[in-house]
């Protein structure tokens, strides 16, 4: 046997020790994660967002019913993407406080 090889059993033992160490580290991390508050952001629908301009709700010209969409002031300079459905949401939403 040369210096670069180890027995099969020695390799298995080394991997087992590594797994046990990893389990211990993982258990500590998992315990710490359980005390942290949720990091999932709140989902705010467009019609509840401060950027959704209620005064710009538009009508459908075909049957004269109200569409449930308005201009998002955050993206109002981008004409093709500024109209947002009331039930849509995005990462830039900020909840209105007057609802």
N, C-alpha and C positions, 0 to 999 in steps of 0.2 A: 504494500500500500504506500502511495506517495503522500506528501503533506497536504495535497489539495482534495483528498477524498476522506469521507467519514463513513461509518457504518450506517446501514439503513436504520437501525434502531436509534442511533445517535441523532440522526436527522429527524426522526419521528419525535423523539424527546425534546429536541430544540423547538420544533414547531408547536408542540403541546405547551411548553413553557411560555412561548410567545403569545399563544392564544389565551392562556390564563392571565397574563399581564394585561392583554388587551381587554379582556372581560372586566378586570378590576378598574381599569381606566374608564371604560365605557360606562360602568355602573356609577362611578362618581359623576361623570358628565350628565348622565340621565337624571340623577338625583338633583343636580343643579338646574337642569332645564325645567323640571317640574315646579320649581318655585318662581320661575320667571313668568311675567305676564305674557299673554298671547301676543305673538308678533304679526298675526294676520291683520291687515288693515280693515277698517270698517268699510263696507260697500255702501256708497252713497249714490243713489239714482239721480240722473240729471235733473229731474223736476224738483229735487230737494237740495240742489247745489246752488251756491251763491253765484256761479258763473252762468247759470241757465236763465236767460232773459225772458221772463214771463210775458212781457209786453210784445214779444215778437212771435207768439204762437200763430201759425199760419193756417189758412183754409186750403182745402183741396178744391181746385177749380172745376173738377169734373162733376162732383155730386154735392158740392157746397157743404160738406161735413167738415168739422174741425179735425185737422191732423193733430196728433199729440206730439208735436215737436216744435222747438223754438231755437233761436240762435244761442250758441254757447259763446259768451263774451270772451272767454279765454282764447278761443280760436276764431274770433269774428273777422280777422284779416285774411283768413283762408276760406274763401267763399264756398268752395266745394265740400269742405269738411266742417263748416260752422253750424250747419243744421243738425241738431241732435234730438233723437227720440226721447220722450220723457222718461221712459223706463231704462234707457241706456245708462252706462256708468263708465268712468275712466279713472286713471291713477291720480288725476289732478283735482278730483272732486273735493269740495269743502262744504260741509252741511250748513244749510241756512239755520239761523237761530230764531227766525220769526214764524216757523211752522209749528 
